[in-house]
Amino acid sequence: MSVQPVHHHPEPRVPRTIDGIAAALAPARRMEFYRQVGQAQAGEELQQVVATWWGEAMLDTDPQRERIIAAANAGTLRTVSWEQVHQRRRERGGEMPGE
C-alpha cells in the first residue's frame, strides 16, 4: 500500500524555481529576471522577485494570454475578492495561511 496525498494539485506550467521561470521567459526578459535575482538579498526580497516573475512567466505561457490581456485592458477581466478565495478554499476543506 502506498501513501497518496489527499488533495492533488496539478503541476503548474512553470515550476516556481529560478530555472523554471527563466526557461519560460523570452531571452530579453530572462536577462532582466536574472539581473533582478542577482541583485536581490536572500530571503524576503528574493522571494518577492521570484513570485513577481513567476506570475509573469505564467502569463507569458498561458494559451489564453492575449484574451486575458485584452480583458484586463478593457476592464472586463473577471476577478474575485480575497474573501471569495478564502470561502472557496474553506468549502473545499482547505485552510488559509494564518488560520
C-alpha positions in Angstrom: 0.0 0.0 0.0 1.3 3.5 -0.8 0.6 6.8 0.7 -1.3 9.2 -1.6 -1.9 12.9 -0.9 -5.5 13.8 0.0 -5.6 16.8 -2.4 -4.0 16.5 -5.8 -2.7 19.8 -7.2 -1.6 19.6 -10.8 1.9 20.8 -11.6 2.0 24.4 -12.8 3.0 25.1 -16.4 6.0 26.9 -15.0 7.9 25.5 -12.0 8.3 28.1 -9.2 12.0 27.9 -9.3 14.7 30.2 -10.8 15.5 27.8 -13.6 11.8 27.1 -14.3 10.9 30.8 -14.5 14.0 31.6 -16.7 13.2 28.8 -19.1 9.7 30.2 -19.6 10.8 33.7 -20.4 11.9 35.2 -23.7 15.6 35.9 -23.8 15.4 39.6 -23.2 13.1 39.2 -20.3 15.2 36.3 -19.0 18.2 38.6 -18.7 16.1 41.2 -16.7 14.9 38.4 -14.4 18.5 37.1 -13.8 19.6 40.7 -13.1 16.9 41.2 -10.5 17.6 37.8 -8.9 21.3 38.6 -8.8 20.7 41.9 -7.0 18.1 40.6 -4.5 19.0 39.9 -1.0 18.4 36.3 0.1 15.1 35.9 1.9 12.0 38.0 1.5 13.4 40.3 -1.2 14.5 37.3 -3.4 11.1 35.6 -2.7 9.3 38.7 -4.0 11.4 38.8 -7.2 10.7 35.1 -7.8 6.9 35.5 -7.0 6.7 38.5 -9.4 8.5 36.9 -12.2 6.7 33.6 -11.8 3.4 35.4 -12.4 4.9 37.0 -15.5 6.2 33.6 -16.7 2.8 32.0 -16.1 1.1 34.7 -18.1 3.6 34.5 -20.9 3.0 30.8 -21.2 -0.8 30.9 -20.8 -2.6 29.8 -24.0 -5.2 32.5 -23.2 -2.6 35.2 -22.8 -3.9 37.6 -25.4 -7.5 37.2 -24.3 -6.5 37.8 -20.7 -4.5 40.9 -21.5 -7.3 42.3 -23.7 -9.9 41.7 -21.0 -7.7 43.4 -18.4 -7.1 46.4 -20.6 -10.8 46.6 -21.3 -11.7 46.3 -17.6 -13.7 43.2 -18.2 -11.4 40.6 -16.7 -13.3 38.5 -14.1 -11.9 39.0 -10.6 -12.8 37.7 -7.2 -12.2 39.1 -3.7 -9.8 37.6 -1.2 -12.9 36.8 0.9 -14.3 34.8 -2.1 -11.0 32.9 -2.4 -11.0 32.1 1.3 -14.6 31.0 1.2 -14.0 28.7 -1.8 -11.0 27.2 -0.1 -12.8 26.6 3.2 -15.7 24.9 1.2 -13.1 22.6 -0.3 -11.7 21.7 3.1 -8.5 23.7 2.9 -7.2 26.3 5.3 -5.8 29.7 4.5 -2.4 30.6 5.9 -2.7 32.2 9.3 -6.0 30.4 10.2 
